[in-house]
């Protein structure tokens, strides 16, 4: 219940008087800010206090950012520490929002400018919190008895000033969680995830470190590369990889390896398409199990070995060309939808002379020079297929995570999905490639309107490891842009993202600019703070000056749906929901 309007301008809470008015700040006298001897608790007005500036019909909500004594009075203050100090403290306050005296409605911006001589009052905690809650929650939709709200915590420095937001305002324009080590970033992420579960929403967490294992209420969990009882082993089917991903992984040379790799992929697709449509082409089965498909009107054929490899040496060039043309629609794909375990063998079949000396219409014999040039590519392919680091992509062990995505989306009883990358190696850029591919797959589902009636929020922890980078070489590289694309276009499809990182300076500006609500925990690096200031117009230098001194779990919450930057002490997660993000335990393991 909001207190009467008089609470905004209670004479007993008067702080001082406006002495200077700027575009977004005021300067004021703060006569009772001195910590007089024996009366420190009676002082009023200090850095961080919320204030109301009385502007007749409306009040301006502000926050004191600086309190000081003029230079000329400092020596007198030092001499009179044991007596009543003869000094006149002054302050500076950031102007945040406009509050109507009649309705207590909080609106963004400064609708009326303070004047010199206007009185300034300390903000009553309960009235301020109620006004902010009303501004955040808005009007309840018709036909809905109670609005869904995500509980965040309480306004820092004000008792019983709880803050909650509807998910539309918190996640509707994506969300960013920033903070240095120990600032409370992981706890905020855990809090948001568990609140989504409590409200019956749906969320996916990409957990690079494994610290959220078992920490999200009722979550379905999977782990890549190494599973356990809590997190069964999962894999991403390589057939959902894009050709660009494969090229970035294999880095073929442009002269010989690249063309033969492209040709081999097309041949493997052709062999599979012919086997799927045997009635369309006359078929002859040889003793070794090879199959010959008659194509065209010149008596030529395409030979597919029993393994699925297309044999080219000595066979009709015309028949192969006709088959590629007639099956072009089946062969047109940007995915790796072929048997990748046959790729190195098919590349060897591509290393041939393009003309036979006896017959210009057939392929020639194998080309030893081309075979030698492609040998290193074939070695890389076989190495990746057998490598333990790449088992999450090329192995058949574990559940198909794409199928698990679909089950999770379709099941109304499931609300959280946690994917652990703790055991995924950085070798061969496996971790970056896997996560980027998963993000791209989610975006493809979003473009198919899968999330329109079941909005999804995907959270990415340690985002600086995966966003704004590229893998591969100069010729064959893929940009890790999946989550950037989700931030740019996922909102209209019902897919939004939450990005958490301790290094916001490593997140591309075009991604930061798409984030709506920001949770800014303690940041000590100047470049990180400057990055946040540039990304968010509501967080000016005065508000950002509080960032280095924020307490653990305290964050400045900024966003277009908030009336002003709010310092919020985020609720501590329940004991069983606190991520294991502590550092090395020296006391436990040293000195034995």
Secondary structure, DSSP 8 states (H G I E B T S, - for coil): ----GGGGG-GGGEEEEEEEE-SSEEEEE-TT-S--TT-GGG----TT-EEEEEETTEEEEEEEEEEEE-HHHHHHHHHTTTS-----EEEEEEEEEEEETTT--EEES-SS---TT-EEEE--HHHHHHHHHHHHH----TT-SS---EEEEEETT-TT-EEEE-HHHHHTT-EEEE--TTSSHHHHHHHHHHHHHHTT-EEEEEESSSTTTT-STT-EEEEESS--SSSEEEE--GGGSBHHHHHHHH---TTTHHHHHHHHHHHHHHHHHHHHTGGGS-EEE-TTS-EEEE-SSSS-EEEE-TTS-EE-TTSBHHHHHHHHHHTHHHH--SB--S-GGGHHHHHHHH-B-SS-SS-TTB--SB-HHHHHHHHHHHHHHHHHHH-GGGHHHH---SEEHHHHHHHHHH-TT--EEEEE-TT--SGGGHHHHHHHHHHHHHHHHHHTTTTSSS-EEEEESSGGGTSS-EEE-SSSEEE--HHHHHHHHGGGGTEEEEEEES-GGGS-HHHHTT--EEEE-----HHHHHHHHHH-TT--HHHHTTGGG--TTEEEEE-TTSSS-EEEEE----GGG--------HHHHS--
